[in-house]
């Protein structure tokens, strides 16, 4: 018998911990996105940790900027960035305020609102692909830079909430290098996913972008 996911909201204390503790602990949790058209709920299946000024792969490695300011806290807020001139990605800020760290939400299973998510992800071949990758996840949830800084611990008036869900057993958590991260940051095994879950995105090593001549 499969237990019903726990719908107790995660508190700010959950996120006020080191990023390498929070990241794997997010697997199996339920992200709720409230929209004017209705709610979408997503069971998180893949994440990546980014450890601020200690991490060459992090946006905050070289310090605070207007773009990454939300990463410096408070914990429990949403950090949204725009990449490659076309995609948004969503992160959960964690750790003590003033020290930048965040968890990239890479993939998940849409468990409520599949029709609504599907309208945003018309290229998805099936429901398992709706949020299979960080840009797809943000697109399915209707996330853009306007939601940067949203407080996921603010209660029913927030566009986001994280519910306890069904935490994943440690023996079902896998880890490995982060997708697309190069240089010194590419060696960290800070990508975490649920073993054998069909919604987890495929790993891709960093490929240098070639400039057009």
Secondary structure as the mmCIF struct_conf table of DSSP 4:
data_model
#
loop_
_struct_conf.conf_type_id
_struct_conf.id
_struct_conf.beg_label_comp_id
_struct_conf.beg_label_asym_id
_struct_conf.beg_label_seq_id
_struct_conf.end_label_comp_id
_struct_conf.end_label_asym_id
_struct_conf.end_label_seq_id
HELX_LH_PP_P HELX_LH_PP_P1 UNK A 2 UNK A 5
STRN STRN1 UNK A 6 UNK A 9
HELX_LH_PP_P HELX_LH_PP_P2 UNK A 10 UNK A 11
HELX_RH_AL_P HELX_RH_AL_P1 UNK A 12 UNK A 15
BEND BEND1 UNK A 16 UNK A 17
HELX_RH_AL_P HELX_RH_AL_P2 UNK A 19 UNK A 25
TURN_TY1_P TURN_TY1_P1 UNK A 26 UNK A 28
STRN STRN2 UNK A 30 UNK A 35
TURN_TY1_P TURN_TY1_P2 UNK A 36 UNK A 37
STRN STRN3 UNK A 38 UNK A 50
HELX_RH_3T_P HELX_RH_3T_P1 UNK A 52 UNK A 54
TURN_TY1_P TURN_TY1_P3 UNK A 56 UNK A 57
BEND BEND2 UNK A 58 UNK A 58
TURN_TY1_P TURN_TY1_P4 UNK A 59 UNK A 62
TURN_TY1_P TURN_TY1_P5 UNK A 66 UNK A 68
HELX_RH_3T_P HELX_RH_3T_P2 UNK A 69 UNK A 72
BEND BEND3 UNK A 73 UNK A 73
TURN_TY1_P TURN_TY1_P6 UNK A 75 UNK A 76
STRN STRN4 UNK A 77 UNK A 77
STRN STRN5 UNK A 78 UNK A 83
TURN_TY1_P TURN_TY1_P7 UNK A 84 UNK A 86
STRN STRN6 UNK A 87 UNK A 93
BEND BEND4 UNK A 95 UNK A 96
TURN_TY1_P TURN_TY1_P8 UNK A 97 UNK A 98
BEND BEND5 UNK A 99 UNK A 99
STRN STRN7 UNK A 102 UNK A 112
HELX_RH_AL_P HELX_RH_AL_P3 UNK A 114 UNK A 120
TURN_TY1_P TURN_TY1_P9 UNK A 122 UNK A 123
BEND BEND6 UNK A 125 UNK A 126
HELX_RH_3T_P HELX_RH_3T_P3 UNK A 127 UNK A 129
TURN_TY1_P TURN_TY1_P10 UNK A 130 UNK A 131
STRN STRN8 UNK A 132 UNK A 132
BEND BEND7 UNK A 133 UNK A 133
HELX_RH_AL_P HELX_RH_AL_P4 UNK A 134 UNK A 141
TURN_TY1_P TURN_TY1_P11 UNK A 142 UNK A 142
HELX_RH_3T_P HELX_RH_3T_P4 UNK A 145 UNK A 147
TURN_TY1_P TURN_TY1_P12 UNK A 148 UNK A 149
STRN STRN9 UNK A 151 UNK A 151
TURN_TY1_P TURN_TY1_P13 UNK A 152 UNK A 153
BEND BEND8 UNK A 154 UNK A 154
TURN_TY1_P TURN_TY1_P14 UNK A 156 UNK A 157
BEND BEND9 UNK A 158 UNK A 159
STRN STRN10 UNK A 160 UNK A 165
HELX_LH_PP_P HELX_LH_PP_P3 UNK A 167 UNK A 169
HELX_RH_3T_P HELX_RH_3T_P5 UNK A 170 UNK A 172
STRN STRN11 UNK A 173 UNK A 176
HELX_LH_PP_P HELX_LH_PP_P4 UNK A 177 UNK A 178
TURN_TY1_P TURN_TY1_P15 UNK A 179 UNK A 180
HELX_RH_3T_P HELX_RH_3T_P6 UNK A 183 UNK A 187
STRN STRN12 UNK A 191 UNK A 194
TURN_TY1_P TURN_TY1_P16 UNK A 195 UNK A 196
TURN_TY1_P TURN_TY1_P17 UNK A 198 UNK A 199
BEND BEND10 UNK A 200 UNK A 200
HELX_LH_PP_P HELX_LH_PP_P5 UNK A 201 UNK A 203
HELX_LH_PP_P HELX_LH_PP_P6 UNK A 208 UNK A 212
#
